[in-house]
Amino acid sequence: MTTVTSEADAANDKLRSRDFRHLWLSNALTNFGAQITMLALPVCAALLLHASSSQMGVLAACETLPFLLFDLPVGVLLDRHRRLPVMLCSDTLVGIALASVPLAWWFGALSIHWLYAVGFVIGTGYVVGGGAEQVFLTFIVGRDKLVDAQARFASTESAARLLGPGIAGTLVQVVGAPLAVLCNAAGFAVSLLNLRMIRSREPQPERKDTHPVREMIDGLAFVWNHRLLRKLAWVSGGWHLMFFGFNALQVLFALRVLGLPPGVMGTAQMLGGVGVLAGSLLVKPLTLRFGVGPVLLLGQIGSAIGWVLMPAIPAALWGSVTATAGVYAVAMFWVDFGATLFYIPYGALRQKVTPDPMLGRMIATMRFLTVAMAPVGSMLAGLLGERFGVRTGLACVGVGALALVLAASAGDLRKVRD
């Protein structure tokens, strides 16, 4: 009994350690910053540059295209090098890209193509830094505390989703979208300084003589031959296809179709943070009660509800902007609630079934196979919005989400308990 208690105390000490707190704070800063960028960049495109639906789709695609281009080589990089220096370089890259937006605006050089380039650089930073953070988190807390650590990260994300859109909307309304992006660049600078305070140092991974291409193939083969990972890959790929198709159009829908001012839209999106908070609080008891697979599927259903509800919102509900914003907020709640219930068990499950030497390549391969669908979803939704209207484009996302729920529920993923 004493041995079990001491092991539990040691595991909990990892979550109370100084290094975990620094990593957690850095994650919080980047999450809050992401909320500003997610609102400010599309607003720059829509209001300052008068972007069309297809251009909004291209912008969203540029932010996710690096997952398709770089994920596999990044996996090899993460398995061959310490992750903390990679995270430091990533934050520096993203901060510089963000700072270029207000500078270009100040000098009158800001264009939609500039935003395409910035989105691509930011996406590249997220590919490299995001993968490094996931592997480094496993090193800091250990496998047994991964779900608890990721739940804490999710609670921080919920706070960012709760407060971030309102802050972002206010910043955009008061100082303009370009200067709001500059605030995010400052947040990345603080995150960079915070990461430098982490004392733990991973051991240098064993030097490998195999060719990097061979290692990429090994990563693909590992995921393909692992029955559970293969199922998770196609389910997550379909979910990301819908998620990024929705993201490509929802800001344009709120601003132009529903007529919501940026500040009101940001405030309404704060309810999505309540969805993340509710998901992060419920994911552990639901997983213990029903198992990982059913909760993952429940998350898909929650997101589908939001994606179906959004295009059904009238442009002037009862003649009131407040009523329209209220229904918009409810749709965002379901999208983010479902996303949290989906992603936490998905992320923890894929890491628990993967040995340490394959972690970097597994994460990179899974993102290559899943998030690589994001640019496809963004471009397709943008083209549908351009050809048939933004509301119709969002309706197609909703129909696709319902089809995905039916397909995923028909498999045996719902039987996975742990």
C-alpha positions in Angstrom: 0.0 0.0 0.0 2.8 2.4 0.9 4.5 1.6 -2.5 1.4 2.4 -4.4 0.9 5.7 -2.5 4.5 6.7 -3.1 4.2 6.0 -6.8 1.1 8.1 -7.0 2.8 10.9 -5.1 5.8 10.8 -7.5 3.5 10.9 -10.5 1.6 13.9 -9.1 4.9 15.6 -8.3 5.6 15.7 -12.0 2.4 17.8 -12.6 3.5 20.1 -9.8 7.1 20.5 -11.0 8.6 23.8 -12.0 9.3 22.6 -15.5 5.7 21.5 -16.1 4.5 24.8 -14.9 6.7 26.6 -17.4 5.6 24.4 -20.2 2.0 24.9 -19.2 2.4 28.7 -19.1 4.0 28.7 -22.5 1.1 26.6 -23.8 -1.4 29.1 -22.3 0.4 32.1 -23.9 0.3 30.4 -27.3 -3.3 29.4 -26.9 -4.4 32.9 -26.0 -2.3 34.2 -28.9 -3.9 31.7 -31.3 -7.4 33.1 -30.5 -6.2 36.6 -31.5 -4.7 35.3 -34.7 -7.7 33.1 -35.6 -9.9 36.2 -35.5 -7.5 39.0 -36.5 -6.0 37.4 -39.7 -9.4 36.6 -41.3 -10.7 40.0 -40.3 -7.7 41.6 -42.0 -8.5 39.7 -45.1 -12.3 40.2 -45.0 -12.5 43.9 -44.0 -9.2 45.5 -45.0 -8.4 43.5 -48.1 -12.0 42.6 -49.1 -11.2 39.0 -49.7 -13.6 36.7 -51.5 -14.8 33.3 -50.2 -12.2 31.4 -52.3 -9.4 33.7 -51.0 -10.5 33.0 -47.4 -10.3 29.3 -48.2 -6.8 29.7 -49.6 -5.8 31.7 -46.5 -7.0 28.9 -44.3 -5.3 26.3 -46.5 -2.0 28.1 -46.3 -2.0 27.8 -42.5 -2.5 24.1 -42.7 -0.5 23.2 -45.9 2.7 22.8 -43.8 1.2 19.8 -42.1 1.1 18.1 -45.5 4.5 19.2 -46.6 6.6 19.0 -43.5 5.0 16.6 -41.0 6.9 13.5 -42.1 10.4 15.0 -42.1 9.6 16.8 -38.8 8.8 13.5 -37.3 12.3 12.3 -38.1 13.8 15.6 -36.8 12.0 15.1 -33.5 13.2 11.5 -33.0 16.8 12.6 -33.7 17.1 15.8 -31.7 16.2 17.3 -28.3 12.7 18.9 -28.5 13.2 22.0 -26.3 15.6 23.7 -28.7 13.1 22.9 -31.5 10.3 24.6 -29.6 12.5 27.7 -29.0 13.2 28.0 -32.7 9.5 27.5 -33.6 8.3 30.3 -31.2 10.9 32.7 -32.7 9.7 31.9 -36.3 6.0 32.4 -35.5 6.7 35.6 -33.6 8.6 37.2 -36.5 5.9 36.2 -39.0 3.2 37.8 -36.8 5.2 41.0 -36.3 5.5 41.4 -40.1 1.7 41.9 -40.4 1.5 45.3 -38.6 4.8 46.4 -40.2 3.4 45.6 -43.7 0.2 47.4 -42.9 2.1 50.4 -41.6 4.1 50.8 -44.8 1.1 50.1 -47.0 2.4 46.8 -48.3 -0.2 44.5 -46.7 -1.9 42.3 -49.3 -3.8 39.0 -49.4 -0.6 37.3 -50.7 1.3 38.7 -47.7 -1.2 37.1 -45.4 -0.9 33.8 -47.4 2.8 33.9 -46.7 2.4 34.7 -43.0 -0.2 32.0 -42.6 2.2 29.5 -44.2 5.0 30.5 -41.9 2.7 30.3 -38.8 1.5 26.9 -39.9 5.1 25.7 -40.3 5.9 26.9 -36.8 2.9 25.1 -35.4 3.9 21.9 -37.2 7.4 21.9 -35.8 6.7 23.4 -32.3 3.4 21.6 -31.8 4.9 18.2 -32.4 7.9 19.0 -30.3 5.7 20.1 -27.4 3.6 16.9 -27.4 6.8 14.7 -27.3 8.4 17.0 -24.7 5.3 16.8 -22.5 5.6 13.0 -22.5 9.2 13.4 -21.3 8.2 15.9 -18.5 5.2 14.1 -17.0 5.6 10.5 -18.1 3.0 8.3 -19.9 0.9 7.6 -16.8 0.1 11.2 -16.3 -0.5 12.1 -20.0 -4.3 12.3 -19.8 -4.2 14.4 -16.6 -1.5 16.7 -18.2 -3.5 17.1 -21.4 -6.7 17.7 -19.4 -4.8 20.6 -17.7 -3.7 21.9 -21.1 -7.3 21.6 -22.3 -8.6 23.6 -19.2 -6.1 26.3 -20.2 -7.4 26.2 -23.8 -10.9 26.5 -22.4 -9.9 29.7 -20.6 -8.3 30.9 -23.8 -11.4 30.0 -25.8 -13.6 31.6 -23.1 -11.7 34.9 -22.8 -9.6 35.0 -26.0 -12.3 35.8 -28.6 -13.7 38.6 -26.5 -10.3 40.1 -26.0 -9.5 39.6 -29.7 -12.8 41.1 -30.8 -12.3 44.1 -28.5 -8.7 44.6 -29.8 -9.8 44.4 -33.4 -12.6 46.8 -32.7 -10.5 49.3 -30.8 -7.0 49.2 -32.3 -7.6 47.4 -35.6 -6.7 43.9 -36.7 -3.0 44.5 -37.6 -2.2 45.9 -34.1 -4.1 43.0 -32.5 -1.7 40.6 -34.4 1.2 42.6 -32.9 -0.1 41.8 -29.4 0.1 38.2 -30.3 3.7 38.6 -31.5 4.5 40.0 -28.1 2.9 37.0 -26.4 5.2 34.7 -28.4 8.2 36.7 -27.2 7.2 36.1 -23.6 6.6 32.4 -24.3 10.1 32.2 -25.7 11.6 33.6 -22.6 9.5 31.3 -20.4 10.6 28.2 -22.3 14.3 29.1 -21.7 13.7 28.8 -18.0 13.0 25.0 -18.2 15.8 23.2 -16.5 15.1 19.6 -17.6 17.2 18.4 -20.4 16.3 15.3 -22.5 19.0 12.8 -23.2 20.3 13.2 -26.7 18.5 10.6 -28.8 20.6 7.7 -30.0 22.4 8.5 -33.2 20.9 6.6 -36.2 22.6 5.5 -39.3 19.4 4.9 -41.3 18.5 7.4 -44.0 15.8 9.9 -43.0 13.5 8.7 -45.9 13.8 5.2 -44.5 12.7 6.5 -41.1 9.7 8.3 -42.7 8.7 5.1 -44.4 9.0 3.2 -41.1 6.8 5.8 -39.4 4.1 5.4 -42.1 4.4 1.6 -41.9 4.1 1.6 -38.1 0.8 3.6 -38.2 -0.6 1.6 -41.1 0.2 -1.7 -39.5 -1.2 -0.7 -36.1 -4.9 -1.5 -36.3 -6.0 1.1 -33.8 -3.8 3.9 -35.1 -5.0 3.2 -38.6 -8.6 3.6 -37.5 -7.9 6.8 -35.6 -6.2 8.2 -38.7 -9.1 8.0 -41.0 -11.6 9.1 -38.4 -9.5 12.1 -37.4 -8.8 12.9 -41.1 -12.5 13.2 -41.8 -13.1 15.3 -38.7 -10.3 17.7 -39.7 -11.7 17.9 -43.2 -15.0 19.3 -41.8 -13.4 21.4 -39.0 -11.1 23.4 -41.4 -13.8 23.7 -44.0 -16.0 25.3 -41.3 -13.2 27.5 -40.1 -12.6 28.8 -43.6 -16.1 30.2 -43.9 -17.4 30.9 -40.4 -15.8 34.3 -39.9 -17.0 35.5 -43.3 -20.5 34.1 -42.5 -20.6 36.0 -39.2 -19.3 39.3 -40.7 -21.1 39.4 -44.1 -24.1 37.1 -43.9 -25.2 37.6 -40.3 -23.9 41.2 -40.1 -22.2 40.8 -36.7 -19.6 43.5 -35.9 -16.1 42.1 -35.0 -16.5 42.9 -31.3 -19.9 41.1 -31.1 -18.6 38.2 -33.0 -15.6 37.8 -30.7 -17.9 38.0 -27.6 -20.3 35.4 -29.1 -17.3 33.1 -29.7 -16.5 33.2 -26.0 -19.2 30.7 -25.5 -17.0 28.3 -27.4 -14.6 28.6 -24.5 -17.4 27.4 -22.2 -17.7 24.4 -24.5 -13.9 23.6 -24.2 -14.2 24.0 -20.4 -17.2 21.7 -20.2 -15.4 19.1 -22.4 -12.2 19.2 -20.4 -14.1 18.8 -17.1 -16.3 15.9 -18.4 -13.8 14.0 -20.5 -12.2 12.1 -17.6 -15.4 10.9 -15.9 -17.0 10.1 -19.2 -13.9 8.1 -20.2 -13.9 6.2 -17.0 -17.6 5.5 -17.4 -17.9 4.7 -21.1 -14.4 4.2 -22.4 -12.1 6.1 -24.7 -13.8 5.1 -28.0 -17.4 6.1 -27.1 -16.2 9.5 -25.8 -14.3 10.1 -29.0 -17.4 9.4 -31.0 -19.5 11.5 -28.7 -17.1 14.4 -29.5 -17.7 13.9 -33.2 -21.5 14.1 -32.6 -21.1 17.3 -30.6 -19.1 19.0 -33.3 -21.6 17.9 -35.9 -24.4 19.5 -34.0 -22.6 22.9 -34.2 -21.7 22.5 -37.8 -25.4 21.7 -38.7 -26.8 24.5 -36.6 -24.5 27.3 -37.9 -25.8 27.6 -41.5 -29.4 27.4 -40.3 -29.1 30.7 -38.4 -31.2 33.5 -40.0 -29.5 36.7 -41.0 -31.7 38.8 -38.7 -33.3 36.6 -36.1 -36.3 38.4 -34.8 -34.8 41.6 -36.1 -32.2 41.5 -33.4 -28.4 41.3 -33.7 -28.3 40.1 -30.1 -30.6 37.1 -30.9 -28.5 36.2 -33.9 -25.3 36.4 -32.0 -26.8 34.2 -29.3 -27.6 31.4 -31.6 -24.2 31.8 -33.3 -22.7 31.4 -29.8 -24.6 28.2 -29.1 -23.4 26.7 -32.4 -19.8 27.6 -31.4 -20.3 26.0 -28.0 -21.2 22.7 -29.6 -18.3 22.8 -32.1 -15.7 23.4 -29.3 -17.4 21.1 -26.8 -17.3 18.3 -29.3 -13.7 19.1 -30.4 -12.5 18.8 -26.8 -14.2 15.5 -26.2 -12.8 14.2 -29.5 -9.2 15.5 -29.3 -8.2 14.7 -25.7 -8.8 10.9 -25.8 -7.6 10.8 -29.4 -4.3 12.4 -28.5 -3.7 10.4 -25.3 -4.7 7.1 -26.9 -2.3 7.4 -29.8 0.6 8.2 -27.5 -0.1 5.5 -25.0 0.1 2.7 -27.7 3.4 4.0 -29.2 6.9 3.2 -27.9 9.3 6.1 -27.1 11.6 5.6 -30.2 8.6 6.0 -32.5 6.7 8.9 -30.7 8.0 11.7 -33.0 7.4 9.8 -36.2 4.0 8.5 -35.0 2.8 12.1 -34.1 4.1 13.4 -37.4 2.7 10.6 -39.4 -0.7 10.9 -37.8 -0.8 14.6 -38.4 0.3 14.0 -42.0 -2.6 11.6 -42.5 -5.2 13.7 -40.7 -4.4 17.4 -40.6 -3.2 17.1 -44.2 -6.9 17.0 -45.0 -7.2 20.5 -43.6 -6.1 22.4 -46.7 -8.4 20.2 -48.8 -11.3 21.1 -46.5 -10.5 24.8 -46.5 -10.1 25.0 -50.3 -13.2 23.0 -51.0 -15.3 25.0 -48.6 -14.0 28.2 -50.1 -14.8 27.1 -53.6 -18.3 26.0 -52.5 -18.8 29.3 -50.8 -17.7 31.2 -53.9 -19.9 29.2 -56.3 -23.0 28.7 -54.2 -22.8 31.1 -51.3 -21.2 31.0 -47.8 -24.3 29.6 -46.2 -24.5 26.7 -48.7 -20.8 26.0 -48.2 -21.3 25.7 -44.4 -24.4 23.5 -45.0 -22.2 21.1 -47.0 -19.8 20.9 -44.0 -22.8 20.0 -41.8 -24.0 17.2 -44.1 -20.4 15.8 -44.4 -20.1 15.8 -40.6 -23.3 13.8 -40.2 -22.0 11.3 -42.8 -18.8 11.0 -40.9 -20.6 10.3 -37.6 -22.5 7.5 -39.2 -19.4 6.0 -40.8 -17.3 6.2 -37.6 -20.2 4.8 -35.4 -20.5 1.8 -37.7 -17.0 0.6 -37.0 -15.7 -1.0 -33.8 -14.0 2.1 -32.5 -16.9 2.5 -30.1 -15.7 -0.8 -28.4 -12.3 0.6 -27.4 -12.3 1.1 -23.7 -8.7 1.9 -22.8 
